[in-house]
């Protein structure tokens, strides 16, 4: 099996297909700020009403929100697979003879409770004196929980693509979105078994599998996905994860900023503030999470890092727990530049290709070089006289 370098792990590992020599200029990517999510599930219903409202799709929540540490759809999807993997072993390296990927097919009863664990917290309510947390000194409340929005990661090492014997799954050349050709699919469910995030799903009415499409019709028009545009908490930012610091002006417009995309800065710059979900699987997911800063780092270490004794990648810190602590602090106390980028979350339905942060103002341009955002860090507040805007006599 060919070897591929995985920067999230900082090492090479096996993958069934050779990668192209150079990265795409444009690749689908998303940042999610967990600290802003309120579990309203507006994203879930926006996605479902758009893509999975037909027969056989009733259980298909391509976008769902789970309560950590006890929620999961399907039930226990992460811990079951993690228990089957050896230390520092990807799902490709752990594959049994005759298989390309290590995985399992979740049974019907495991899909019956999409809201399992909602608002269930870790720990017990303290008795006696009030217990205060002191994050600066690594003192955390015993009681905690957080909401985890989950969707297809449109991975750079997609397990669903690797496992499909019909080659019905492919990455689009223009944007890296992973799609399933239903005319080629024969319903073998290898993709359903192999995806560690359980986003390809089998339709019993049609006899073929389906998977999230990354809202590619909206992407083609320069718009963000439905889950991004509908989010009332402004938790998400979507764009070109591959646009690095040396990229030119979008659309050839010299008046538009050159350089990184905002999602690339948050996920890949020296000021990294967003991490992938379970990178130890080896799939190189392209959804990155700004971790909750009120949760003990040891829990987040097994969720958002390779969680190995030896640290090989270029993330900050000497250990992965240190990486989590540093990123948590960056989320809790963002730099001026990061604070500017955070204003772009939910600021427009257009895809933001490049941006600038100057003083207390942030601007953004789309792929064609059109300015789509120009806003201050703080909006001016206008206080209206109460008697002018009341129904009271």
C-alpha positions as CSV (number, residue, x, y, z in Angstrom):
1,X,0.0,0.0,0.0
2,X,1.4,3.5,-0.8
3,X,2.7,5.8,1.9
4,X,1.5,9.3,2.4
5,X,2.7,12.1,4.7
6,X,0.2,13.3,7.2
7,X,1.1,16.7,8.7
8,X,-1.5,16.3,11.4
9,X,0.3,13.3,12.7
10,X,3.8,14.4,11.7
11,X,4.6,11.1,10.0
12,X,3.9,8.9,7.0
13,X,1.4,6.1,7.0
14,X,-0.3,3.8,4.5
15,X,-3.2,4.9,2.3
16,X,-4.6,2.9,-0.6
17,X,-4.1,5.6,-3.3
18,X,-1.3,7.8,-4.4
19,X,-1.8,11.5,-3.8
20,X,-1.3,14.1,-6.5
21,X,2.1,15.7,-6.5
22,X,0.8,19.2,-5.5
23,X,-2.0,20.3,-3.3
24,X,-5.1,21.9,-4.9
25,X,-5.1,25.7,-5.0
26,X,-8.6,25.6,-3.5
27,X,-9.8,23.1,-0.9
28,X,-13.1,23.1,1.1
29,X,-12.4,23.8,4.8
30,X,-14.3,25.0,7.9
31,X,-13.6,26.5,11.3
32,X,-16.1,25.9,14.2
33,X,-15.9,27.9,17.4
34,X,-17.3,25.4,20.0
35,X,-17.4,28.1,22.6
36,X,-20.2,29.9,20.7
37,X,-22.4,26.8,20.1
38,X,-25.7,26.8,22.0
39,X,-27.1,23.5,20.7
40,X,-30.0,25.2,18.9
41,X,-29.6,22.7,16.0
42,X,-30.5,25.4,13.4
43,X,-27.7,24.0,11.4
44,X,-29.0,20.5,11.6
45,X,-32.5,21.4,10.4
46,X,-31.1,23.7,7.6
47,X,-29.0,20.8,6.3
48,X,-31.7,18.2,6.6
49,X,-34.4,20.4,4.9
50,X,-32.0,21.0,2.1
51,X,-30.5,17.6,1.5
52,X,-32.2,14.6,3.3
53,X,-35.9,15.0,3.4
54,X,-36.8,12.0,1.1
55,X,-37.8,8.5,1.8
56,X,-35.2,6.3,3.4
57,X,-33.4,9.5,4.6
58,X,-35.3,9.9,7.8
59,X,-32.4,9.0,10.0
60,X,-29.8,10.9,7.9
61,X,-28.6,13.9,9.9
62,X,-25.6,14.9,7.8
63,X,-25.2,17.8,10.3
64,X,-25.8,17.0,13.9
65,X,-24.9,18.5,17.3
66,X,-23.7,16.3,20.2
67,X,-23.3,17.0,23.9
68,X,-19.9,16.0,25.1
69,X,-18.8,13.9,26.9
70,X,-21.8,11.5,26.8
71,X,-23.6,12.3,23.5
72,X,-23.1,10.5,20.1
73,X,-24.8,9.9,16.9
74,X,-24.6,6.9,16.3
75,X,-24.2,6.0,20.0
76,X,-20.6,5.7,21.1
77,X,-19.3,6.1,17.6
78,X,-15.9,7.5,18.6
79,X,-15.0,5.4,21.7
80,X,-15.9,2.1,20.0
81,X,-13.4,2.7,17.1
82,X,-10.7,4.2,19.4
83,X,-10.9,1.1,21.5
84,X,-10.2,-1.0,18.4
85,X,-7.1,1.0,17.4
86,X,-3.6,0.3,18.8
87,X,-1.4,3.1,20.1
88,X,-0.3,5.4,17.3
89,X,-2.3,3.3,14.7
90,X,-4.4,4.8,12.0
91,X,-7.6,3.2,10.6
92,X,-5.6,2.3,7.5
93,X,-2.8,0.6,9.4
94,X,-5.3,-1.3,11.6
95,X,-7.2,-2.7,8.6
96,X,-7.7,-6.5,8.7
97,X,-6.6,-8.8,5.9
98,X,-8.8,-8.2,2.8
99,X,-9.9,-4.8,4.1
100,X,-8.5,-1.4,3.3
101,X,-9.9,0.4,6.4
102,X,-10.7,-0.5,10.0
103,X,-14.3,0.3,10.8
104,X,-17.7,-1.0,11.8
105,X,-21.3,-0.7,10.7
106,X,-23.5,0.9,13.3
107,X,-26.7,-1.1,13.9
108,X,-30.2,0.2,13.7
109,X,-30.7,0.7,17.4
110,X,-27.5,2.9,17.6
111,X,-29.2,5.4,15.3
112,X,-32.4,5.7,17.2
113,X,-31.4,8.4,19.7
114,X,-29.9,11.5,17.9
115,X,-30.3,13.6,21.0
116,X,-28.7,11.1,23.4
117,X,-26.9,12.8,26.2
118,X,-28.2,16.3,25.4
119,X,-27.2,18.6,28.2
120,X,-26.0,15.8,30.4
121,X,-22.9,17.0,32.2
122,X,-19.7,15.5,33.5
123,X,-19.3,15.4,37.3
124,X,-21.6,16.1,40.2
125,X,-23.0,19.3,41.6
126,X,-20.7,20.4,44.5
127,X,-22.0,20.7,48.0
128,X,-20.9,23.3,50.6
129,X,-18.9,26.3,49.5
130,X,-19.1,27.5,45.9
131,X,-16.2,26.1,43.9
132,X,-14.6,28.5,41.5
133,X,-12.4,27.5,38.6
134,X,-9.0,29.1,38.0
135,X,-8.1,28.3,34.4
136,X,-4.8,30.2,34.7
137,X,-3.7,27.7,37.3
138,X,-5.2,24.6,35.7
139,X,-8.1,24.4,38.1
140,X,-11.3,23.4,36.4
141,X,-14.9,22.7,37.6
142,X,-15.7,19.0,38.0
143,X,-19.0,19.8,36.2
144,X,-18.7,20.6,32.5
145,X,-20.1,19.8,29.1
146,X,-19.9,21.3,25.6
147,X,-21.7,21.0,22.3
148,X,-19.9,19.4,19.3
149,X,-21.3,20.2,15.8
150,X,-20.4,17.3,13.5
151,X,-20.5,17.0,9.7
152,X,-18.5,15.5,6.9
153,X,-14.9,16.6,7.1
154,X,-14.2,16.2,3.3
155,X,-10.9,14.6,4.4
156,X,-7.7,14.7,2.4
157,X,-7.3,11.0,3.2
158,X,-11.0,10.1,2.9
159,X,-11.7,6.6,4.4
160,X,-14.9,6.3,2.4
161,X,-13.1,6.8,-0.9
162,X,-10.3,4.3,0.2
163,X,-12.8,1.6,1.0
164,X,-15.2,1.7,-1.9
165,X,-14.6,-1.3,-4.3
166,X,-16.7,0.4,-7.0
167,X,-14.7,3.6,-7.0
168,X,-18.0,5.4,-6.7
169,X,-16.5,8.0,-4.3
170,X,-14.2,10.7,-5.5
171,X,-12.7,14.1,-4.6
172,X,-13.6,16.9,-6.9
173,X,-10.5,18.4,-8.6
174,X,-11.7,22.0,-8.2
175,X,-12.4,22.1,-4.5
176,X,-11.6,18.7,-2.8
177,X,-15.2,18.0,-1.9
178,X,-15.8,14.3,-1.5
179,X,-18.8,13.1,-3.5
180,X,-20.5,9.7,-4.1
181,X,-21.7,8.7,-7.6
182,X,-25.0,7.0,-6.9
183,X,-25.1,5.5,-10.4
184,X,-21.9,3.6,-9.7
185,X,-22.8,2.7,-6.1
186,X,-24.2,-0.9,-5.5
187,X,-24.9,-0.5,-1.8
188,X,-22.0,-2.6,-0.5
189,X,-21.8,-0.2,2.5
190,X,-18.0,-0.2,2.6
191,X,-18.1,3.6,2.9
192,X,-20.6,3.3,5.7
193,X,-18.3,0.9,7.6
194,X,-15.1,2.7,6.9
195,X,-15.9,6.4,7.7
196,X,-14.8,6.9,11.4
197,X,-17.1,9.9,11.6
198,X,-20.2,7.9,10.3
199,X,-21.4,10.4,7.7
200,X,-21.9,8.1,4.7
201,X,-25.3,6.5,5.3
202,X,-27.2,3.7,3.5
203,X,-30.7,4.4,2.1
204,X,-32.8,1.2,2.4
205,X,-35.4,2.6,0.0
206,X,-33.0,3.1,-2.9
207,X,-30.5,0.4,-2.1
208,X,-27.5,2.8,-2.4
209,X,-25.5,4.8,0.0
210,X,-25.5,8.6,0.4
211,X,-23.1,11.1,1.9
212,X,-22.9,14.8,2.6
213,X,-22.1,16.9,-0.4
214,X,-20.5,19.9,1.2
215,X,-23.2,22.2,-0.3
216,X,-21.3,22.1,-3.5
217,X,-24.0,24.0,-5.5
218,X,-23.6,26.9,-3.1
219,X,-19.8,26.7,-3.1
220,X,-19.8,26.9,-6.9
221,X,-21.8,30.2,-6.7
222,X,-19.4,31.6,-4.1
223,X,-21.7,31.1,-1.1
224,X,-21.1,29.4,2.2
225,X,-22.8,26.1,3.1
226,X,-26.3,26.1,4.6
227,X,-25.1,25.2,8.1
228,X,-22.8,28.2,8.1
229,X,-25.3,30.7,6.8
230,X,-28.1,29.6,9.1
231,X,-26.0,29.5,12.3
232,X,-27.5,32.1,14.7
233,X,-24.5,31.8,17.1
234,X,-22.0,32.7,14.3
235,X,-20.0,29.7,15.2
236,X,-18.5,29.0,11.8
237,X,-16.2,30.3,9.1
238,X,-15.9,28.6,5.7
239,X,-13.4,29.0,2.9
240,X,-10.2,27.9,1.2
241,X,-8.1,25.9,3.7
242,X,-5.2,25.7,1.2
243,X,-4.7,29.4,0.6
244,X,-1.4,30.1,2.3
245,X,0.6,33.3,2.9
246,X,2.2,33.3,-0.6
247,X,-1.1,33.3,-2.5
248,X,-1.7,36.2,-4.9
249,X,-4.6,38.6,-5.2
250,X,-8.0,36.9,-5.7
251,X,-9.5,37.3,-9.1
252,X,-6.4,39.2,-10.2
253,X,-7.8,42.3,-8.4
254,X,-4.8,44.2,-7.0
255,X,-7.1,46.2,-4.7
256,X,-8.0,42.9,-2.9
257,X,-5.7,41.6,-0.2
258,X,-3.2,38.9,-1.1
259,X,-2.1,36.1,1.1
260,X,-3.8,33.7,3.5
261,X,-7.5,32.9,3.8
262,X,-8.9,33.5,7.3
263,X,-9.6,29.7,7.7
264,X,-6.0,28.9,6.7
265,X,-4.7,31.4,9.3
266,X,-6.7,29.9,12.2
267,X,-5.9,26.3,11.3
268,X,-2.3,26.4,9.9
269,X,-0.5,29.6,11.0
270,X,2.0,29.9,13.8
271,X,-0.9,31.3,15.8
272,X,-2.9,28.1,15.3
273,X,-6.2,28.3,17.2
274,X,-8.3,25.5,15.7
275,X,-7.6,21.7,15.7
276,X,-9.0,18.7,13.8
277,X,-11.4,16.1,15.4
278,X,-9.7,12.8,16.1
279,X,-6.7,13.3,13.8
280,X,-5.3,9.9,15.1
281,X,-7.7,8.2,12.6
282,X,-5.4,9.3,9.8
283,X,-8.0,10.8,7.5
284,X,-6.8,14.4,7.6
285,X,-10.2,16.0,8.3
286,X,-10.7,19.5,7.1
287,X,-13.1,20.7,9.7
288,X,-11.2,22.4,12.5
289,X,-12.5,23.2,16.0
290,X,-11.6,26.1,18.4
291,X,-11.7,24.0,21.6
292,X,-13.8,24.9,24.6
293,X,-11.5,26.7,27.1
294,X,-13.5,25.7,30.2
295,X,-13.0,21.9,29.7
296,X,-10.0,20.0,31.3
297,X,-7.2,19.7,28.7
298,X,-6.7,15.9,29.3
299,X,-10.2,15.3,27.9
300,X,-9.6,17.5,24.9
301,X,-6.2,15.9,24.2
302,X,-7.7,12.6,23.3
303,X,-10.3,14.3,21.1
304,X,-8.3,17.0,19.2
305,X,-4.7,15.7,19.0
306,X,-3.0,12.4,17.8
307,X,-2.8,11.6,21.6
308,X,0.5,9.8,21.3
309,X,3.5,9.8,23.7
310,X,5.8,11.1,21.1
311,X,4.9,14.5,19.5
312,X,5.9,14.6,15.9
313,X,3.9,17.4,14.3
314,X,4.6,21.2,14.4
315,X,1.8,22.1,16.8
316,X,2.9,24.4,19.7
317,X,4.2,22.8,22.9
318,X,6.4,19.8,23.8
319,X,3.4,17.5,24.4
320,X,-0.1,17.3,23.0
321,X,-1.6,18.3,26.3
322,X,0.6,21.4,26.2
323,X,-0.7,22.0,22.7
324,X,-4.3,21.9,24.0
325,X,-3.5,24.3,26.8
326,X,-1.8,26.8,24.5
327,X,-4.6,26.7,22.0
328,X,-7.2,27.0,24.8
329,X,-5.4,30.1,26.0
330,X,-5.3,31.6,22.5
331,X,-9.1,31.0,22.3
332,X,-9.7,32.5,25.7
333,X,-7.4,35.5,25.1
334,X,-7.3,36.1,21.3
335,X,-4.6,38.3,19.8
336,X,-5.7,41.5,18.1
337,X,-5.3,39.8,14.7
338,X,-7.3,36.8,15.7
339,X,-10.0,39.0,17.2
340,X,-10.3,40.6,13.8
341,X,-10.8,37.3,12.1
342,X,-13.5,36.3,14.6
343,X,-15.6,39.2,13.4
344,X,-15.8,37.5,10.0
345,X,-17.8,34.5,11.5
346,X,-21.4,34.9,10.2
347,X,-20.6,38.4,8.7
348,X,-21.6,37.4,5.2
349,X,-23.1,34.5,3.2
350,X,-20.3,34.9,0.6
351,X,-17.1,32.8,0.8
352,X,-14.2,34.9,2.1
353,X,-11.1,34.2,0.2
354,X,-8.7,36.9,1.7
355,X,-8.9,39.5,4.4
356,X,-7.0,42.3,6.2
357,X,-7.0,43.3,9.8
358,X,-5.9,46.9,10.3
359,X,-6.3,48.7,13.6
360,X,-9.9,47.9,14.7
361,X,-11.4,47.1,11.3
362,X,-11.5,43.9,9.2
363,X,-12.2,43.5,5.5
364,X,-12.8,40.5,3.4
365,X,-12.8,39.7,-0.3
366,X,-14.4,36.8,-2.3
367,X,-12.7,34.6,-4.9
368,X,-13.4,37.1,-7.6
369,X,-11.8,39.9,-5.7
370,X,-15.0,41.6,-4.7
371,X,-15.1,43.2,-1.2
372,X,-17.8,41.4,0.8
373,X,-17.0,42.5,4.3
374,X,-15.9,45.8,5.8
375,X,-16.7,46.2,9.5
376,X,-15.3,47.4,12.8
377,X,-14.5,45.2,15.7
378,X,-17.3,46.8,17.6
379,X,-20.5,48.2,16.2
380,X,-21.6,51.6,17.4
381,X,-24.6,51.4,19.7
382,X,-27.6,53.7,19.4
383,X,-29.8,54.1,22.5
384,X,-33.4,55.0,21.6
385,X,-35.7,56.9,23.9
386,X,-38.0,54.3,25.6
387,X,-41.3,56.1,25.3
388,X,-40.9,56.3,21.5
389,X,-40.7,52.4,21.2
390,X,-43.2,51.1,23.7
391,X,-46.8,50.0,23.7
392,X,-47.2,51.3,27.3
393,X,-49.4,54.5,27.8
